[in-house]
């Protein structure tokens, strides 16, 4: 790797290539250094807005010749600093690459560019009878969701991004463009490169095209809410529903602290106790059967007021409240920032992990609401801290470390869906040990100069 070219020289070269779609404006740089995470802003040196794969490839080649880092950027909704420009460099904003390139409705797949958001994609699919089910809450970009291996509220029924990404087009660090697979639903052709790039957080290459599975829109959808006296009862209900093979589409847990935040934020009147939010997909008859079976299980575990939401507007209100838990949680302590945790354990250990984590937070005096995708053992605690008090940040990091250690000891993971980013680098080694060295070897083989989103997944010295 040669010496790094100055920002001004590279900016001039990029302007000559794509005109005003290369920016060094301070406001643009600052915008791209931020996200929904609690980490400090780390802006890039230049932001580019490519429109084609060929442009991406040419810009990547230019960055390689200039020894300039490359940082892909989606919608800015990441929670682990996944797109922070740790070493400066060129940020690739994919807002202009936001099209649906092909809809193969007979095959139930679509080909999209990385900048399209999940809501935009479903709006495009509205008249096809198909939809894309992965719902991380935020209106994230498909490229960002692919790069972080996102999942969310419907993963219990439809899987995560790794289950729904069929093929990718990727620009490698040297500017080569590769396709990782065809559109066939199954293949045994060599290494599974698709899943290698899904979750790589832009550290191996820049994703420029994504082939996704899509699913038929259910004939009928019904939702329900049920509260419980204890966290343990709520989790046991969710586990029993899953183990009874009820094909629930969503089963989300909000603890009593989060329910207090939801009520205040959305002006609702739910009981402020551990609460499960269910959703059922299928035919009219199957949806009714699923809901009745879940209601019976909830009653066996002391559930209160199993309330139905069948109308579209009622379901939308319910899930709007659930999707805004970050802002509802922050409202419990105005001016606070949230350290957002993201562990996942086998469901048989979920009640134990959740209750111990709740007790730990309470004993240390934190306001820390919990929300969980309990159908697959994944939950988040929002640890609210005063950003002006460094001692609170340190105590929150210690609480998170204990939470992660607890999850790993239960054969779980430090991140169910947010990725490693900046915040979980040390935890990755605790979880996987020497396997991280194998990951690092793959990284070195594909990106020998370390220019692809440096500082993520593996440690690197931060920019001064």
BALUMBA-521915 format. One line per 2 residues: number of its first residue (from 1); their letters; for each residue x, y, z of C-alpha. Coordinates in Angstrom, 1 decimal. Example, Ala and Ser with C-alpha at 12.3 -4.5 7.8 and 13.67 -1.06 7.14 Angstrom:
// residues 2
1 = AS = 12.3,-4.5,7.8  13.7,-1.1,7.1
// end
This chain:
// residues 464
1 = XX = 0.0,0.0,0.0  1.4,3.4,-1.0
3 = XX = 1.2,6.7,0.9  -2.3,8.0,1.5
5 = XX = -3.2,10.8,-1.0  -4.5,14.0,0.5
7 = XX = -8.2,14.5,0.8  -8.2,17.6,-1.4
9 = XX = -6.4,15.7,-4.3  -8.7,12.8,-4.0
11 = XX = -11.8,15.1,-3.8  -10.7,16.8,-7.0
13 = XX = -10.3,13.4,-8.8  -13.7,12.3,-7.6
15 = XX = -15.3,15.5,-8.7  -13.8,15.0,-12.1
17 = XX = -15.4,11.6,-12.1  -18.9,12.2,-10.7
19 = XX = -19.2,16.0,-10.4  -21.1,17.4,-7.4
21 = XX = -22.0,13.9,-6.2  -18.7,14.0,-4.4
23 = XX = -18.9,16.2,-1.4  -16.6,17.6,1.3
25 = XX = -19.2,19.9,2.8  -19.0,19.9,6.6
27 = XX = -22.7,19.4,7.1  -22.7,16.4,4.7
29 = XX = -19.6,14.9,6.4  -21.1,15.3,9.9
31 = XX = -24.4,13.7,8.9  -22.5,10.6,7.7
33 = XX = -20.5,10.3,10.9  -23.6,9.8,13.0
35 = XX = -26.1,7.0,13.5  -28.7,5.9,16.1
37 = XX = -25.9,4.5,18.3  -24.4,6.2,21.4
39 = XX = -20.9,6.4,19.9  -19.3,9.8,19.2
41 = XX = -19.5,11.1,15.6  -16.8,9.8,13.3
43 = XX = -17.2,11.6,10.0  -15.5,10.6,6.7
45 = XX = -13.3,12.9,4.7  -15.4,12.7,1.5
47 = XX = -19.0,11.5,0.8  -19.8,10.1,-2.7
49 = XX = -23.3,9.3,-4.0  -22.8,6.6,-6.7
51 = XX = -25.5,5.7,-9.2  -24.2,2.5,-10.8
53 = XX = -22.1,-0.5,-9.9  -19.6,0.6,-12.5
55 = XX = -19.2,4.0,-10.7  -18.7,2.1,-7.4
57 = XX = -16.1,-0.1,-8.9  -14.2,2.9,-10.4
59 = XX = -14.4,4.9,-7.2  -13.1,1.8,-5.2
61 = XX = -10.2,1.5,-7.6  -9.4,5.2,-7.1
63 = XX = -9.6,4.8,-3.3  -7.3,1.8,-3.5
65 = XX = -4.7,3.8,-5.5  -4.9,6.6,-3.0
67 = XX = -4.8,4.3,0.1  -8.1,5.8,1.2
69 = XX = -10.5,3.8,3.4  -14.0,2.9,2.0
71 = XX = -17.1,3.0,4.2  -20.5,1.9,2.8
73 = XX = -23.5,3.8,4.2  -27.2,3.0,4.1
75 = XX = -29.9,4.8,6.1  -27.8,5.7,9.2
77 = XX = -29.9,3.5,11.5  -27.2,1.2,12.7
79 = XX = -26.7,0.7,16.5  -23.1,-0.4,16.8
81 = XX = -21.3,2.4,14.9  -21.2,0.0,11.9
83 = XX = -20.7,2.9,9.4  -18.6,5.2,11.5
85 = XX = -15.5,6.4,9.6  -13.0,5.3,12.2
87 = XX = -10.0,6.1,9.9  -11.7,8.8,7.8
89 = XX = -11.9,8.0,4.1  -14.6,7.9,1.5
91 = XX = -18.2,7.2,2.5  -20.4,5.6,-0.1
93 = XX = -24.0,6.8,0.4  -26.3,4.6,-1.6
95 = XX = -29.3,6.9,-1.5  -29.3,7.2,-5.4
97 = XX = -29.0,3.4,-5.8  -32.4,2.7,-4.5
99 = XX = -34.3,0.9,-7.3  -36.0,-2.4,-7.7
101 = XX = -34.2,-3.9,-10.7  -36.4,-7.0,-11.2
103 = XX = -39.4,-8.7,-9.7  -39.7,-12.4,-10.5
105 = XX = -43.1,-13.0,-9.0  -43.4,-16.6,-10.2
107 = XX = -40.1,-17.4,-8.4  -40.9,-15.2,-5.4
109 = XX = -37.7,-13.2,-5.6  -36.6,-9.6,-6.3
111 = XX = -33.4,-8.0,-7.3  -32.7,-4.6,-5.7
113 = XX = -30.0,-2.0,-5.2  -28.6,-1.5,-1.7
115 = XX = -30.0,2.0,-1.0  -33.7,1.0,-1.1
117 = XX = -35.3,0.8,2.3  -37.5,-2.0,3.4
119 = XX = -40.6,0.2,3.4  -39.8,1.5,-0.1
121 = XX = -39.4,-2.1,-1.2  -42.7,-3.2,0.2
123 = XX = -44.4,-0.2,-1.4  -43.0,-1.3,-4.7
125 = XX = -44.3,-4.8,-4.2  -47.8,-3.7,-3.1
127 = XX = -49.5,-4.8,-6.3  -47.7,-8.1,-6.7
129 = XX = -49.2,-10.0,-3.8  -45.7,-10.4,-2.3
131 = XX = -43.9,-8.7,0.6  -40.4,-8.6,2.2
133 = XX = -40.9,-9.6,5.8  -37.7,-8.7,7.6
135 = XX = -38.5,-5.9,10.0  -35.8,-4.5,12.2
137 = XX = -38.0,-1.7,13.4  -36.2,1.2,11.7
139 = XX = -36.7,1.9,8.0  -33.3,0.6,7.3
141 = XX = -31.8,0.2,3.9  -31.6,-3.3,2.4
143 = XX = -27.9,-2.9,1.9  -27.4,-2.1,5.5
145 = XX = -29.6,-4.9,6.7  -27.6,-7.3,4.5
147 = XX = -24.3,-6.0,5.8  -25.3,-6.4,9.5
149 = XX = -27.2,-9.6,9.0  -30.3,-7.9,10.4
151 = XX = -33.5,-9.6,11.5  -36.2,-8.2,13.8
153 = XX = -39.7,-8.8,14.8  -40.7,-11.4,12.2
155 = XX = -37.6,-13.6,12.2  -39.3,-16.3,14.2
157 = XX = -41.5,-17.0,11.2  -39.5,-15.8,8.2
159 = XX = -35.9,-16.0,9.3  -33.2,-13.4,9.2
161 = XX = -31.4,-11.7,6.4  -29.0,-14.7,6.0
163 = XX = -32.1,-16.8,5.2  -33.6,-14.3,2.7
165 = XX = -30.6,-13.1,0.7  -30.1,-15.4,-2.3
167 = XX = -27.3,-13.7,-4.2  -25.2,-10.6,-4.1
169 = XX = -23.2,-8.4,-6.5  -20.1,-7.1,-4.7
171 = XX = -17.3,-4.8,-5.6  -14.1,-6.1,-4.0
173 = XX = -11.3,-4.0,-2.6  -9.4,-4.1,-5.9
175 = XX = -12.4,-3.0,-7.9  -13.4,-6.4,-9.3
177 = XX = -17.1,-7.0,-9.5  -18.3,-10.5,-8.5
179 = XX = -21.6,-12.3,-8.2  -21.9,-14.7,-5.4
181 = XX = -24.7,-17.0,-6.7  -27.5,-17.4,-9.2
183 = XX = -31.2,-17.2,-8.5  -31.7,-20.9,-7.9
185 = XX = -33.3,-21.7,-4.5  -30.6,-24.2,-3.7
187 = XX = -27.0,-24.8,-4.8  -23.9,-26.8,-3.8
189 = XX = -21.6,-24.8,-6.1  -18.4,-24.2,-4.1
191 = XX = -18.0,-21.9,-1.1  -21.1,-20.1,0.1
193 = XX = -19.8,-16.6,-0.7  -23.3,-15.0,-0.3
195 = XX = -23.4,-15.7,3.4  -19.8,-14.7,3.8
197 = XX = -20.7,-11.2,2.8  -24.0,-11.1,4.6
199 = XX = -23.0,-9.8,8.1  -19.5,-8.7,7.0
201 = XX = -20.4,-5.1,7.7  -18.6,-3.8,4.5
203 = XX = -15.2,-5.1,5.7  -14.9,-7.5,2.7
205 = XX = -16.4,-5.6,-0.2  -19.1,-3.1,-1.2
207 = XX = -22.5,-4.7,-1.9  -24.1,-3.1,-5.0
209 = XX = -27.0,-5.5,-5.8  -29.1,-7.9,-3.7
211 = XX = -31.4,-10.8,-4.7  -34.0,-11.4,-2.0
213 = XX = -36.6,-14.0,-1.3  -40.1,-12.5,-1.0
215 = XX = -43.2,-14.1,0.4  -46.9,-14.1,-0.3
217 = XX = -48.9,-11.6,1.6  -51.0,-13.5,4.1
219 = XX = -54.7,-13.8,3.5  -55.4,-12.8,7.0
221 = XX = -53.4,-11.2,9.8  -54.4,-10.8,13.4
223 = XX = -52.5,-9.4,16.4  -52.9,-9.6,20.2
225 = XX = -51.5,-8.1,23.4  -51.3,-9.9,26.7
227 = XX = -49.7,-8.8,30.0  -48.2,-10.9,32.8
229 = XX = -47.4,-10.5,36.5  -43.8,-11.5,36.0
231 = XX = -41.1,-11.5,33.3  -40.7,-15.2,33.8
233 = XX = -44.4,-15.9,33.1  -44.2,-13.9,29.9
235 = XX = -41.1,-15.6,28.6  -42.4,-19.1,29.6
237 = XX = -45.6,-18.3,27.5  -43.5,-17.3,24.5
239 = XX = -41.4,-20.5,24.8  -44.5,-22.7,25.1
241 = XX = -46.0,-21.1,22.0  -42.9,-21.8,20.0
243 = XX = -42.5,-25.4,21.4  -46.2,-26.1,20.6
245 = XX = -45.4,-25.4,16.9  -47.8,-22.6,16.6
247 = XX = -46.6,-20.8,13.5  -46.7,-17.3,15.1
249 = XX = -45.3,-14.5,12.9  -44.2,-12.3,15.7
251 = XX = -43.9,-12.7,19.4  -42.4,-9.6,21.1
253 = XX = -41.7,-9.0,24.8  -41.7,-5.5,26.4
255 = XX = -41.0,-5.4,30.1  -42.8,-3.2,32.6
257 = XX = -40.3,-0.4,32.3  -40.6,-0.3,28.5
259 = XX = -44.4,-0.5,28.8  -44.3,2.6,30.9
261 = XX = -42.3,4.3,28.2  -44.6,3.1,25.4
263 = XX = -47.7,4.4,27.2  -46.1,7.9,27.7
265 = XX = -44.7,8.1,24.2  -47.7,6.8,22.2
267 = XX = -50.4,8.0,24.6  -51.6,4.4,25.2
269 = XX = -53.2,2.8,28.2  -51.6,-0.6,28.4
271 = XX = -51.0,-2.3,31.8  -47.5,-1.4,32.8
273 = XX = -46.3,-5.0,33.3  -44.3,-7.5,31.2
275 = XX = -46.3,-7.8,28.0  -46.3,-10.0,24.9
277 = XX = -47.2,-8.7,21.5  -48.3,-11.5,19.1
279 = XX = -49.0,-11.5,15.4  -50.5,-14.4,13.4
281 = XX = -50.4,-14.9,9.6  -52.4,-17.3,7.4
283 = XX = -55.9,-18.0,6.3  -58.9,-16.7,8.3
285 = XX = -59.4,-20.1,9.9  -55.7,-20.8,10.6
287 = XX = -55.2,-17.3,12.1  -58.1,-17.8,14.5
289 = XX = -56.9,-21.2,15.4  -53.3,-20.0,16.1
291 = XX = -54.5,-17.1,18.2  -56.9,-19.3,20.3
293 = XX = -54.1,-21.7,21.0  -51.7,-18.9,22.0
295 = XX = -54.4,-17.4,24.2  -54.9,-20.7,26.0
297 = XX = -51.2,-21.0,26.7  -51.1,-17.4,28.0
299 = XX = -53.9,-18.2,30.3  -52.1,-21.2,31.7
301 = XX = -49.2,-18.9,32.6  -51.4,-16.2,34.3
303 = XX = -51.8,-13.9,31.3  -54.2,-10.9,31.7
305 = XX = -56.5,-9.4,29.1  -55.6,-11.1,25.9
307 = XX = -56.8,-8.2,23.6  -57.3,-8.7,19.9
309 = XX = -56.3,-6.3,17.1  -57.8,-7.5,13.9
311 = XX = -58.4,-4.3,12.0  -55.5,-2.9,10.0
313 = XX = -55.6,0.4,11.8  -55.5,-1.3,15.2
315 = XX = -52.6,-3.5,14.2  -50.7,-0.5,12.8
317 = XX = -51.2,1.4,16.1  -49.9,-1.6,18.1
319 = XX = -46.8,-2.2,16.0  -46.1,1.5,15.6
321 = XX = -45.8,1.6,19.4  -43.5,-1.5,19.3
323 = XX = -41.3,-0.1,16.5  -40.6,3.1,18.4
325 = XX = -39.3,1.5,21.6  -36.0,3.3,21.2
327 = XX = -37.7,6.7,21.4  -40.2,5.6,23.9
329 = XX = -37.3,4.3,26.1  -35.4,7.5,25.8
331 = XX = -38.5,9.4,26.9  -38.2,7.8,30.3
333 = XX = -35.1,9.9,30.9  -35.1,13.1,28.8
335 = XX = -31.7,14.1,27.6  -30.3,10.6,28.0
337 = XX = -28.5,8.5,25.4  -29.1,4.7,25.2
339 = XX = -26.4,2.1,25.3  -28.3,-0.6,23.3
341 = XX = -27.5,-4.2,24.0  -28.3,-7.2,21.8
343 = XX = -27.8,-10.7,23.2  -29.4,-13.9,22.0
345 = XX = -29.5,-17.2,23.8  -31.2,-20.6,23.3
347 = XX = -34.8,-20.2,24.2  -34.5,-22.7,27.0
349 = XX = -32.2,-20.3,28.8  -34.0,-17.1,27.9
351 = XX = -36.1,-16.6,31.1  -33.0,-17.1,33.2
353 = XX = -30.9,-14.7,31.2  -33.6,-12.0,31.1
355 = XX = -34.5,-12.1,34.8  -30.8,-12.1,35.8
357 = XX = -30.2,-9.1,33.5  -33.2,-7.3,34.8
359 = XX = -32.1,-7.8,38.4  -28.5,-6.7,37.6
361 = XX = -29.7,-3.4,36.0  -32.1,-2.7,39.0
363 = XX = -29.4,-3.4,41.6  -27.1,-0.9,39.9
365 = XX = -29.8,1.8,39.7  -30.2,2.0,36.0
367 = XX = -33.4,3.0,34.1  -33.0,0.3,31.5
369 = XX = -36.1,-0.9,29.6  -36.1,-4.3,27.9
371 = XX = -37.6,-5.4,24.5  -37.1,-8.8,23.1
373 = XX = -37.7,-10.9,20.0  -38.4,-13.7,22.4
375 = XX = -39.5,-16.2,19.8  -35.8,-16.7,18.8
377 = XX = -34.2,-15.9,22.2  -33.0,-12.4,21.3
379 = XX = -33.5,-9.3,23.5  -32.3,-5.8,24.0
381 = XX = -31.8,-3.7,27.1  -31.6,0.1,26.6
383 = XX = -29.3,1.4,29.3  -30.1,5.1,29.7
385 = XX = -27.1,7.2,30.6  -26.4,10.9,31.0
387 = XX = -23.9,11.7,28.3  -22.4,14.4,30.5
389 = XX = -21.4,11.9,33.2  -18.6,9.6,32.1
391 = XX = -19.0,7.4,35.2  -22.5,6.4,34.0
393 = XX = -21.1,5.4,30.6  -18.5,3.2,32.3
395 = XX = -21.0,1.6,34.6  -23.3,0.9,31.6
397 = XX = -20.4,-0.7,29.7  -19.7,-2.9,32.8
399 = XX = -23.4,-3.9,32.9  -23.3,-4.7,29.2
401 = XX = -20.2,-6.8,29.7  -21.8,-8.8,32.4
403 = XX = -24.9,-9.3,30.2  -22.8,-10.5,27.3
405 = XX = -20.7,-12.8,29.5  -24.0,-14.2,30.9
407 = XX = -25.3,-14.9,27.4  -22.1,-16.5,26.1
409 = XX = -22.0,-18.7,29.2  -25.5,-19.9,28.2
411 = XX = -24.2,-20.9,24.7  -25.5,-17.6,23.3
413 = XX = -24.1,-14.7,21.4  -23.0,-11.1,22.0
415 = XX = -25.1,-9.9,19.1  -28.3,-11.4,17.7
417 = XX = -28.8,-8.8,14.9  -26.9,-5.5,15.3
419 = XX = -23.5,-6.7,14.3  -20.1,-6.2,15.9
421 = XX = -19.4,-2.7,14.6  -17.3,-0.7,17.0
423 = XX = -18.8,-1.9,20.3  -18.5,-5.7,20.4
425 = XX = -15.0,-6.3,19.0  -13.7,-7.7,22.3
427 = XX = -16.8,-9.8,22.9  -16.4,-11.5,19.5
429 = XX = -13.1,-13.0,20.6  -14.7,-14.1,23.9
431 = XX = -17.4,-15.8,22.0  -15.6,-17.5,19.1
433 = XX = -11.9,-17.6,20.1  -9.6,-18.8,17.4
435 = XX = -12.4,-18.7,14.8  -11.8,-14.9,14.8
437 = XX = -8.3,-15.6,13.5  -9.9,-17.4,10.5
439 = XX = -12.2,-14.4,9.9  -9.1,-12.2,10.0
441 = XX = -7.4,-14.4,7.4  -10.3,-14.1,5.1
443 = XX = -10.3,-10.3,5.6  -6.6,-10.2,4.8
445 = XX = -7.0,-12.3,1.6  -9.8,-10.1,0.2
447 = XX = -8.6,-6.7,1.6  -4.8,-6.9,2.1
449 = XX = -4.4,-3.2,2.6  -7.2,-3.0,5.2
451 = XX = -9.2,-0.3,3.4  -12.7,-1.8,3.5
453 = XX = -14.6,-0.2,6.5  -11.6,-0.4,8.8
455 = XX = -12.1,-0.6,12.6  -15.1,-2.8,12.5
457 = XX = -15.3,-6.4,13.7  -11.5,-6.3,14.2
459 = XX = -9.6,-3.8,16.3  -7.8,-0.9,14.6
461 = XX = -6.3,2.4,15.9  -9.0,5.1,15.7
463 = XX = -8.3,8.2,13.7  -6.8,11.0,15.9
// end
